[in-house]
Amino acid sequence: MPRHQLMILPVLLFLFFLTACGDQPEPVKVDLTLREEQASGERQPVITYAYLPQFSHTVSFERHHKLVQHLSETTGLNIQQIFPETFHEHMLMVAQGKIDISYANPFVYALTAEHSGAKVFAKIVEPSGEATFGGLIIARADNPDIRTLQDCRGKRWIAVDQFSAGGYLFGLGHFMDNGIRPEDFAEIVFAPGPGGKQESVILGIYAGRYDVGTVREGALELLQDKIDLDQITILARTPRYPGWSFAARAGLADEVVRDIKEAMFALDIADPEHRLILESAAMRGILPAAPEDFDAVRELVRRAGLE
């Protein structure tokens, strides 16, 4: 099919769906003389960028689309954000080479690096100004049976995901440090469905469907306009561990990683334009990272028997 026909096709499809959605569609005239010609030359390959789906896809997009746009404009690379449905799918896609740049928690990074050869090259500075973060162990404030961490024995625990750092691994480590083993709970449930898992844990506790929940720091604030957070109590804060990181899939060209790193490290919170990009992504900066930066997480994974 000639190139100009390929370019017109998306426009026609858009107009078809637009008219199909309305009750009384107005006829739309298509001026074929206004089509945009595609530049000559080879089509640039897409560099895929994925945010581990701890929040809804809407939140993931809103947080990172400015960063992705900045990276594309700065490097000249065709970088596009994609949205795996689950943590497991994200990890599988990294291993299959379908995600070029993975933005993930340190637990997922530690596992994907072990099994897929992904290479970490950057880590973030959290909104707190630190390059570490922790988890929260929460319960309903009016639950008379749970006042301390030890009261969690025999209760129902909902965690974010089996591969969540702040929403599971850190909480599990904190329970174990206080003599509470997984088998001491009546059940451990992971938030169902794709994305939005942090929110699901909080809502599960708020609704009283579960007794104890684990989420990452900062997750409660996402729902401050939707529920009464006074009904949620924080039983404990876990120790802090190395934060979220960027990793490149095995085999991604060195020059691509180099250009993306340079664009990331140049972001300066003191620059108003850069501040908007960083704060939208819930970070204050991006720093170089090496595999050994995450040794504390690997040790926790081994201690919890999750290798």
N, C-alpha and C positions, 0 to 999 in steps of 0.2 A: 504494500500500500504506500502511495507517495507520502513523503514526510508531512506536507501541509495538511493532508487528510487526517493523519494521526493527531495533529495538534488541534484540529477542530472537534474531534470526537469527544474529548472530555467536556467541552463547552456544551455540546448537544446533550450529553448525558445529564449534566447539571441542570439544564433547562427542563429536561424531561421530568426529573425528580421534583424540581421546584413546582412545576405545574401540577404534578400528580398529588402534591400535598395540600393544595388549596381547594376550597369548596367551589369557588367561582373563578377559575384561573383566567387571567387576562392573556390574550395572544401576545407573544413576544416576537418582535422582528429581529432576526439575526443579520447583522451587517458583516458579510464575509470579507469585505474590503479592509476591516479593522483587525484582522488576525495578526498575531505577532510571529515573526519568523524566528526559528531557532538558529542560534549561532552555529556556524560550521565547525567541523572538527569532531573528535571522538567525544562521546558522552562520558562525563566524569563518573567514576564508580562511586557508589554510595558508601559512606562510612556510617555504620549503625551505632547508635548510642542508646543505652538502656539504663534506666533507673530501677533498681530492685523494687518490685511492687509492694512496698510496705504500706503505702497509702493508696487511695483510689487513683485511677488513671488520670482523672481530672486534676487532682492535687499534684501528681507527678509531672504532668504537662505544665501546669501553671508555675511550678517551682523551677523547672529546668529549661523551658523553651527559650528564655532570654540568653542563658548560658550557651545553649546549642547554637543559637543564632549568632552570638558573638564569636564563637569558635569558627563557625563557617565563614563569616565575613573576614575574620583576621587571617585565617590560614588559606582561604580559597578552596577548602575542601568541601565536598558535598556531604555534610553531616546531617543525619536525620534521626530524630528520636523515635524509638519503637517501644512497644509496651507488652512485655511478657505478662501472662495472666497470673503466674504463681512464682514463688521463690524457686521451686524445683525447675520450672520451665526456663527461668532466667539462667540458672546454672547449666542446664542442658544445652541451651543455645550458645553459651560461651564455649562449652566443650565442642560443639559442632561448628564453631566458627561463624555463627550467625549474628553474634554481638561482637563488634570490634572494640568498643569502649564500654566497659562495665562499671557502673557506679554502684557500689555494694557495701554492705556492712562488713566488718572485719571477719566475722564468722564465715560468711559466704566466700569472701576472698580467700581465706585460709583453705577452705575445701576445694574451691575451683583451681587454686594454684597447685594443690597437691595432685589433682586429677586431670587437669586440662592444660597445664603449662602456662596459664595466664600470668602476666607479669605486672606487678603493681608499679606505678610510677608517680603517683601523687596521693596526697591525703588532704583532708579539709581541716580548716580551723572552725570549730563549732561557733554558733552565735554567742556562746559564753566567753569566747576568746581563747578557749583551750582546744588542743588537738585530741582530746579524749572525750568520752561520753559514758553514761551509765544507764541503768534501767530502774524502773519503779515497780514496787510490789504494792498493788492497790486492793481495796475492798470497799464495800458500801459503808458509809460512815455510821449508819444506824443498825448495822449487823451486830447484835449483842454477843454473838459467839466468836467474833474475831476482833481482838483488841491488840494482840501482839503477834509477832512472827510465829511463835510456837503454837498459837491457836490455829495455824493453817493445817496442822496434821488432821487427816481424815476428811478434808474439805475438797471441793471441786475447784480445780485450777484451770483457767483458760489462758493460754499463751498465744502469741501472735502467729508463730509458724515454727516448725521444727528447725528451720534454718535462720531464725531471727536471733540477732545478737542481743540488743536491748530488751526485746520482747520475749526472750526465752532463755538463751544461754547464760546471760549475766544473772538472771533471776535464779536459774537452776544452781549456778555456782554459789550464790548467796545463801540459798536454802541449805546446800550441802555444807557450807562453812559453819552453819548454825545447827548442824546435826540432823537436818531433815532431808530424807532421801526421796527419790521419785515414788517409791513404793509406799511411802507414808501418806500419799494423797488418795482420796476416794477415786478420783479419776483426773487425768490430764487431757484436756481437749485443746485442739488448735483451731483458731478462727477459720470458719469455712469460707469458701468462695474466693474469687479472684480479687486482688487489690483490697484496699480499705481495711486491712486486717488490724491495724492499731485501733482504728475507730471501732471495729467490731468487738474488740476485747473490752474497751471502755463501756460501750453500750451494753455488753453482756453483763458486766458488773452493775451498771446503773439500773438495769431492768431486774436484777436479782436472779438471773438465770445461772450465774456462777458465783462462788464465794470469794475466790482470789483470782487476781489477774496480774499479768506482767506486761508492761509496755516500756518503750524507750523514753528517756527524758524528752520533754517538749511535746509529747503526743497529747497530753491532756488539753493543752492550749488550743489544739485544733477544734475541739468541741465546746469551747467556752461560750459560744453564741448559740449552741444547740441544746445543751443540758445544764442543769444546776450542778456545777462542779463541787459545791459544798456537800453534796451527797456522796462524794468519793473521798476516801481517806487514803493517804500514802502510809502504808505499814513500814516500808523500808526503802532506802535508796541503796543500790548495789555499788560496789567499787567501780571506779571508772577505768575504761580500757581504751586502747587506740581506736580512733574514730573511723569514719567511712573513707573509702579510698577509691581511686580510679585505677583500673587495670586494663591492659591491652591483651587481646587474645593472642595465643601463640601464632606466630607467623605474620602478624601485622607489620607492614613495612616500617623500618626504623625511622625513615624520614617523616612518615605520617605521625608517629608517636612524638618525634622531636618537635614538629610544628605545633601539635596540640599542647604539649607541655609548655612550650614557650608562651603560647597564648594564655594558658591558665595561670602561669606564674606571674605574668605581667599584670594581672588584675589587682587593683589597689583600692582598698576600702575607702581611702581618702578621696578618690576620684568619684564625683557624684554619679557619673554614668556607670562606672564599675560597681559602685555601692548598690545601685538598683539591681544589677545582675546578681551580685553575691547575696544580697538580702532576700531576693526572690527565691534563691536556691537554698535558703536557710544555712548560710555559711558566711564567715568573715574573710576567708582567704583560702588559697590552695597552695600547698607546700610540696616540695619533693619528698618522695617516700621510697623506702627500701624494704625488702622482704623481712629483714630482722626487726623492723619496727613493730611487727605484729606477733612477736614471739610470745608475749603474755597471753594472747588469745589462743594461740596453738596449745600452750600449756593448759589453759582452761578446758579446751576441747578434749585433750587427752585425759585430764582429771575427771571430766564428766563422762568419759567413755563414749564419746560421740564421733570418734574418728571413722 
